[in-house]
Amino acid sequence: MFSPTYVNADSKAAKEMQDYYPQLLGSVLVIDAPSAIGAVWKVMKHLFPKSVVEKFDFIYPTKNEKDMKPLLKYVSKEHLP
């Protein structure tokens, strides 16, 4: 399913983007992702530099109230469903 050639190329591209354009990605909030996405991320994150991995946060505010705090840094509560 995953070709080592493509995975290696994607990893190199992610590293180059981070090295040369670090300001492009502040953080990524993945909100209420299906468990399959979390499982794929747990495997794939080892292919990326630590500095990229640290920018991804998987949060579940509908299940865990404390996960609302990171979301409220970017979106006001009045704009949330």
VOBA-1610 file (N, C-alpha, C; in pm, whole numbers, padded with zeros to 5 digits, always signed):
BEGIN
Met+00082-00119+00000Met+00000+00000+00000Met+00087+00126+00000Phe+00185+00132+00089Phe+00276+00247+00092Phe+00407+00207+00026Ser+00445+00283-00073Ser+00571+00258-00141Ser+00683+00328-00064Pro+00789+00256-00028Pro+00899+00320+00044Pro+00959+00438-00033Thr+00956+00431-00163Thr+01009+00539-00246Thr+00929+00667-00224Tyr+00796+00654-00228Tyr+00711+00771-00211Tyr+00715+00824-00068Val+00717+00733+00029Val+00723+00774+00169Val+00852+00850+00195Asn+00962+00800+00141Asn+01092+00866+00157Asn+01091+01005+00091Ala+01032+01013-00028Ala+01025+01142-00098Ala+00939+01240-00020Asp+00826+01193+00034Asp+00738+01281+00114Asp+00810+01329+00239Ser+00885+01241+00301Ser+00959+01278+00422Ser+01064+01384+00389Lys+01134+01366+00279Lys+01235+01465+00239Lys+01170+01599+00206Ala+01055+01595+00139Ala+00985+01718+00103Ala+00939+01791+00229Ala+00887+01717+00326Ala+00842+01779+00452Ala+00959+01842+00524Lys+01074+01774+00523Lys+01192+01829+00590Lys+01238+01957+00521Glu+01240+01956+00388Glu+01282+02075+00315Glu+01186+02192+00339Met+01057+02164+00340Met+00960+02270+00366Met+00983+02329+00505Gln+01005+02243+00603Gln+01026+02291+00739Gln+01158+02368+00750Asp+01263+02316+00685Asp+01394+02379+00694Asp+01399+02516+00625Tyr+01333+02524+00507Tyr+01344+02646+00429Tyr+01226+02742+00447Tyr+01112+02689+00489Tyr+00993+02772+00506Tyr+00923+02741+00639Pro+00991+02752+00752Pro+00931+02714+00880Pro+00811+02798+00920Gln+00803+02920+00868Gln+00693+03008+00905Gln+00562+02966+00841Leu+00565+02879+00742Leu+00442+02840+00673Leu+00349+02757+00759Leu+00405+02686+00853Leu+00323+02598+00934Leu+00342+02629+01081Gly+00243+02696+01139Gly+00250+02726+01282Gly+00207+02605+01362Ser+00087+02558+01334Ser+00036+02439+01400Ser-00083+02386+01321Val-00112+02260+01344Val-00226+02194+01280Val-00308+02129+01390Leu-00435+02167+01397Leu-00527+02102+01490Leu-00613+02005+01410Val-00605+01880+01446Val-00690+01779+01384Val-00801+01752+01485Ile-00923+01789+01448Ile-01034+01790+01543Ile-01128+01673+01517Asp-01152+01595+01621Asp-01245+01482+01618Asp-01219+01390+01498Ala-01094+01358+01475Ala-01058+01269+01365Ala-01102+01126+01397Pro-01139+01050+01295Pro-01171+00909+01318Pro-01049+00836+01373Ser-01072+00730+01447Ser-00961+00657+01509Ser-00864+00602+01405Ala-00911+00574+01285Ala-00822+00523+01179Ala-00717+00628+01142Ile-00756+00755+01142Ile-00662+00862+01110Ile-00554+00870+01218Gly-00596+00859+01343Gly-00500+00859+01453Gly-00403+00743+01445Ala-00453+00627+01405Ala-00367+00509+01392Ala-00266+00528+01279Val-00310+00583+01168Val-00219+00609+01056Val-00113+00710+01098Trp-00155+00815+01170Trp-00061+00917+01216Trp+00045+00858+01308Lys+00005+00767+01397Lys+00101+00707+01489Lys+00212+00634+01415Val+00180+00578+01300Val+00281+00509+01219Val+00362+00609+01136Met+00291+00701+01071Met+00356+00791+00976Met+00440+00900+01043Lys+00408+00937+01167Lys+00479+01049+01229Lys+00627+01021+01248His+00665+00896+01248His+00806+00861+01265His+00888+00891+01139Leu+00819+00921+01030Leu+00887+00952+00905Leu+00917+01102+00891Phe+00862+01182+00981Phe+00878+01326+00973Phe+00973+01376+01082Pro+01036+01490+01060Pro+01123+01547+01163Pro+01041+01583+01288Lys+01105+01578+01402Lys+01039+01607+01529Lys+00974+01745+01527Ser+01040+01841+01463Ser+00987+01977+01459Ser+00854+01984+01384Val+00832+01896+01289Val+00705+01891+01217Val+00600+01819+01300Val+00637+01708+01360Val+00545+01627+01439Val+00488+01708+01556Glu+00572+01790+01617Glu+00530+01870+01732Glu+00423+01973+01696Lys+00408+02004+01570Lys+00309+02103+01529Lys+00169+02045+01511Phe+00157+01913+01515Phe+00027+01848+01498Phe-00032+01814+01634Asp-00159+01852+01653Asp-00232+01818+01774Asp-00364+01753+01734Phe-00388+01635+01787Phe-00516+01567+01768Phe-00599+01597+01892Ile-00710+01667+01872Ile-00795+01703+01985Ile-00937+01652+01961Tyr-01006+01627+02071Tyr-01143+01575+02067Tyr-01231+01655+02162Pro-01263+01781+02126Pro-01338+01867+02218Pro-01480+01818+02246Thr-01537+01739+02157Thr-01672+01688+02182Thr-01671+01577+02286Lys-01556+01514+02305Lys-01543+01406+02403Lys-01471+01450+02530Asn-01383+01550+02518Asn-01299+01591+02630Asn-01298+01744+02638Glu-01356+01797+02741Glu-01370+01943+02756Glu-01235+02015+02758Lys-01129+01952+02812Lys-01000+02019+02819Lys-00938+02039+02681Asp-00984+01963+02581Asp-00935+01981+02445Asp-00992+02106+02378Met-01084+02172+02444Met-01141+02294+02390Met-01041+02410+02400Lys-00953+02406+02498Lys-00859+02516+02522Lys-00769+02545+02400Pro-00704+02444+02340Pro-00620+02476+02222Pro-00703+02531+02106Leu-00825+02484+02092Leu-00912+02530+01984Leu-00951+02676+02004Leu-00976+02714+02128Leu-01017+02851+02157Leu-00904+02953+02137Lys-00780+02906+02121Lys-00670+02996+02086Lys-00687+03053+01945Tyr-00759+02980+01861Tyr-00771+03017+01720Tyr-00914+03055+01678Val-01014+03004+01750Val-01154+03028+01714Val-01230+03069+01838Ser-01307+03175+01830Ser-01385+03215+01948Ser-01504+03121+01966Lys-01544+03105+02090Lys-01651+03010+02124Lys-01781+03043+02051Glu-01805+03169+02025Glu-01928+03208+01955Glu-01934+03157+01811His-01819+03122+01754His-01816+03072+01618His-01816+02919+01609Leu-01825+02855+01721Leu-01827+02708+01725Leu-01972+02659+01734Pro-01999+02543+01672Pro-02136+02488+01681Pro-02168+02438+01820
//
